Amino acid sequence: MFQKSLEIGYLLDFYGEMLNERRRTVLDMYYNEDMSLSEIAETLGITRQGARDHIKKAGDELLLFEEKLGMAKKFRLLCECTDRAEAIINNKKDISSLLDIISEIRNIIEN
């Protein structure tokens, strides 16, 4: 459950603007502001069940965006590549291994 919460929170940052305003607001309250269902319901004038339904549907929508587009995964992979490249440069390691990382980045972008 904790892992899924982290994933939804990350996807909200990545794809949040693609959600309608209400769903984006409810997810932001739940994942970023750490509000309970009761607090969300009271703030928005809806039931706890309504808040839960918004969270579930919006989370499913974010997971669908990622399944179809895969942009968050690609972004993570590119960040990992740049971190490795920086480590090589900072440690003055074999610079030729940067070519492998550049090739990997091209592969991520093209796929």
N, C-alpha and C positions, 0 to 999 in steps of 0.2 A: 504494500500500500504506500509506504514511504517513497519508494522508488517511482511509482506512478505519479505521486504528488510532485516530486521533483521534475519529472518529465513534463507534466501538464504545465507547471510553472514556467519551465523553459520554453515550451511551445507557445505559451501565452505571450511571452516577450517577443517571440519570433513572428507569430502569425496573428497576434491579438487584433490588429487593425482590420483583419478580414472578417472578424465576428461582428454581429450587430451590436449596437451600443449597450443594450441591456445585458446580453450574455458576457460581453467583455467586462462590464462593471461588476457583475456578480462574481466572475472568476477572479478579478483583481481583488475584490474584497476578501474572498475566501483564501486565495493562495498568497497574495502579497501583503494584505493587511491582517491576515490571520484572524478574520472574524468568524464567529460561529454561524451556523444556519439560522439560529434564532436572531442574532444581531443583524444579519443580512435581511432577513424577513421583516424585522421591525423597521430598519432603515428604509427599505424600499416599499413597505406597505403590502407585502405579499405573505403567503404562508411559508412555514418551514419547508413543506413539501414542494412548494413552488420554487424556493431557493435551491433546494436539492435538485429538482428537475432541470433548472437552468444550468447548474454546475455540471450535471451529467451530460446533458445535450451539448453544451459548449465544449466540454472536454472531448467528447466523441468527435465533434467537428474538428477540433485541433488535431486529433490523431489522424483523422481522414486527410486533412491538408498535408500532414507530414507523410502519410502513406503515398499520396498521389504525387507530391512535389519533391519530397526528400531534401528540402533546402536546409533544414536544421542539421541533419546528419552530415551533409556536405560541408556546412560551415564548421562543425566540430572537427571534421577531418582536416580541413584547411588550417584551422587553428593549431592542431597537433603538428602538422607539417611545418608551419612557421616557427613553432616553439623549438622543434628539433633543429631547424636551420639556424635559429639564433644561438642555440647551445653550441653548435659546431663552430660558428663564427666567434662566439665569446671565448670558447676554450681553445681556439686556434687549432682545431683538429684538422684532419684531412679534408681540405676544401672540395676535393673531387666527389666526396659523398653528397655534397650539395646538389650535384647533377641528378642523383637518384631522387632526392626530395623534389626537385623541380619537375622531374618526370612524373612522380606520384601526383603532384599538384595538377599537372596537365590532365592526367587520367581522371582525377576527381571531377574536374571541370567539364570534361568531355562526356562523362557518363552520368 
